[in-house]
Amino acid sequence: MTAALVSSPRVAVANASPSVGTRVLAEEVAVALSYDGASHAVMMASPSDLEDFALGFSLSEGIVTAPGAITDTEIVERGDLGIEVRMRLAEAAGATLLRRRRMMAGPVGCGLCGIESLREATRPADRVTAPLRLRPGAVSAAMRALEAEQVLNRDARALHAAAFWTLADGLVAIREDVGRHNALDKLAGALARARVDGGTGVVVLTSRVSVEMVQKAARIGAPVLAAVSAPTALAIRTADACGITLVALVRGDGFEVFSHPTRVVGG
């Protein structure tokens, strides 16, 4: 079974001095939930307690009203694609879900099988080749600039932020939202509307870094993604594959670099 925690090499930077080491990270995988042979949803999740996850999702989504309505649960690993959780429903629950699907699908129902859904969720990120180079102090400066301008969260204390920072102009744009994905989507829209070249700067986040955040940053074209919290192992693999320098745990003057460190620490 896929481990929930993994160890990753990283370069830690403190007072502009890099050191090589490792960090324990949470794993993140695509989990496809299917009912009676039909894929229903793909979630990015930790690969632990998946039967509990499948039941809780089914109850919260109203697919079943009691645990007994799921008559069988099978967990199938699909290698690098992720994991399928196959559930069988009691007759009444299955009929109700089928009617619900028909109402939702309309004339363009999808009908993806589980393995096709997993491929979509773990699609490769856009390749980033921008040759940006930063001194270590620039990363910390970008995070400080974001924190100073997170106006909504100053009052609510419950919002994430995503910002874009460049050497030439400092903080170019910042967007806030209760959802970290939403904040980054808002930032991408703002940059596109202003026709800002994503290759010129750093995307800065107040959240942890999951694979979706890397994929979104790659779509922007940002060569450096910096975040206040830790990344997942899949986020690191994705950043490494698409050419993004992933900087995380940016606190004060220190941070850790998990992929393509030469943009920040030289070498």
N, C-alpha and C positions, 0 to 999 in steps of 0.2 A: 504494500500500500504506500502511496506517495506520502512522504514525511511532511508534517505541518511546519517544521522548523528546519532550516538549512544554514550552513556556514558559508560566508562569501568573503573573498579577499577584498580589501579596500586600502586606499591610501588616505590616512588621516593627516589633516593639516592643523597645526596649532602654532600661532605666532609666526605664520608664514613658513614653518618648517614641516616638511612631509615625513611621514613614517608609514611603513608597510605593516599590515596586520590583517586580522579577520574580524567579522562581526556575525552574530547569529541573527538571521532574518526570518520573517514569516513567509512561508511559501504561498503562492497564489496560483490557482488553476482554474480553467474553464470547467464548470460543472453543468452538464445538460440534464434537465429534469424532463422525463417523458412519462406519459400516462397511456397505458394500453397500446404501446408501440408508436405513439405519435409525440414528437418533441414539442414541449410547451414553452420552455424558457431556458436560456443559458445565462448563468450567473458566474461572476468571478469571485471565488471564495477560497477559504482555507480548506485543505483536503482532510478534515477531521470531523468526526461526528456527523457524517453525511446522511445517515438515516434520520437522525434528529432534525437535521436541516430540511430534508425532503418532507418530513411530516409537518414541521412547523410552517414551511412555505405553503403546503397544501391546505392547512387549516386557516392560515391568515388570508389566503387568496380566495377562500370559500369554495375550493375544489372539493373538499370533503368537510363534513361536520363532526366527524368522530374518527379516532385512529383506526377502528375496525373497518372503515370503508376502503382502506388500502389493504388489499389481501396479500400482496407480495411486494418486496423491494429487493432489487438486485443492483449491486454496484459493479460497474464494468470500467476498468481502466483502459484508456486509449493512447497510452504513451504520451508523446509530447502534445497531442491534441487536447488532452484533459481527461475527464471522467464523466461517464453516463450513469445517472441514477434512474433505473427503470422501475416504474411502479405499475402495479395492476390494481384496478379499482373494482369494487363490488358492482354488481349490475346496475343498481339505481344510480350510484355516483358516476359511473361511466356514461350512462345515458344522459345525465344532466350536463356533464362536461362536453359531450358531443354536441348537444343542442347549443351550448354556450359558444363553442368554436364556430359553429355554422353561422351564428348571429354576428360574431366578430369578424369572420373572414370575408363575408360578402362575395363578390365575384372574383376576387384575386387572392384566394387563400394560398398560404405558402406551402404547407405540407413538407417542410424540411425534415429529413431524418436526423437522428441524433448526431451522427458523425459529421454531417454537413453543417449543422449548427455549431459544432465545436470548431470546425475549420474557420467559420466566419468570425467567431469570438477571438480566436488566436491568430487573426490575419497579420501578415508582416506589416510593420510600420513603414511609413515613407522614409527613404534614405536621406540623411542630412549630411551635407559636405561643406558647409560654410566654414571658412578658416579662422574663425574668431579666436583670439588669444586674450586671456585675462590674467592680471596679477591676483594672487590670493585675496588681497584686501578688497578687490572689486566685488567678489561674491558676498562678503559680509556687508559691504556698502549697499548692494542691491536689496538685501533682506531688510536692512534698517530703513531704507527708503519706503519699502512696502509697508512695514509696520507703522511708520509715521503717517501714512496716508490711508490707512484702513478705517475710514470715517464711520461707516455704519457699525462695524464691530466694536468701535470705541464705546458705543452705548449698549448695543444688544449682547455683546460677548458670546455670540453664537453663530458667527458667520465666517466662512472661509474666504480667502482672497487669492486672486491670481493677478500677477503684474508682469509688465515687460519693461526691462531696464537696459539701457545702452551706455557705453562709455562716453559717447558724444553728448547725449541729452539727459542722462539719468533716468528717472522714472517717466516712461512715455505714456503708459496707460495702466489703470488698475480697475478691476471689477470684483464685486463681492456678491456672495450668495450663500444660502444655508447649505447648499451642496457643493462639494469641491469640484465635481465634474461640471456643474452648471457655471461656476465662477470661471473656469477655464474656457468653456464654450463662449461665455460672454466676452472674455478677453479676445479670443480668436476673431469674433465678429467685429469688435472695436478696431482691431489691427487691420482687418481686411477692409473695413469701411474707410479707414484713414490711409490705406495703401502703404502701410508700414512693412518694410522688408524684415521678415522674421529672422533672417540669417544674420542680422546685425546686433543681436542682443541676447538677453537671458530671460527665460520664463521663470518667475519666482512664485512659489506656492507656500501657503500656510498649512498645508496638509501633509499626510504621508503620500508616497508615490506608488500608485498601483499601475498596472500595465496600461489601463485606459488613459491615464494621465500622460504617459510616455507617447502613446499613439497620437494623442491630441497635440502635444508639443511638436512632434515630428510633422504633423500636418501643417502646423504654423511655419515650420522650417527652422525652429530655434535650435542652435547648436549646443546650448547649455540649458539644463533644467535644474533649478536649485529649489530645495524644499526644507522646511523647518523640521520635519519628521523623517522617519526611516523609510526606505523603499522596500518593496517585496522582492523576492528573488527573481520572479518572472519579469518585473519591471527592469531590473538590472540586465537580464539577458536580452530583453527587447531593446533597451537603450544601446547596449554594446553592438547588437546586430545592425541597428539603423544609423549608428554614428553619432549618437548624442552623448555629451558629457553629462553624466548624472551625478549631481552634488546633493548630499542630504545631511540632515542633522546640523543645519547651519544655526549655530548658537553663539552669540558674541563674535569673537574673532576666529572661532574654530568651525571646522566642517569636515566631512568625509567624502571622498571622491570614489565612485564605484565603477565608472566606465570612462574610457578615453581621457585619462587624467592629464595628458600633455597640454590640453587647452588651458588648464588652470595652474598646474604645478611645474610645467616645463618638462624637459627630458626628450 
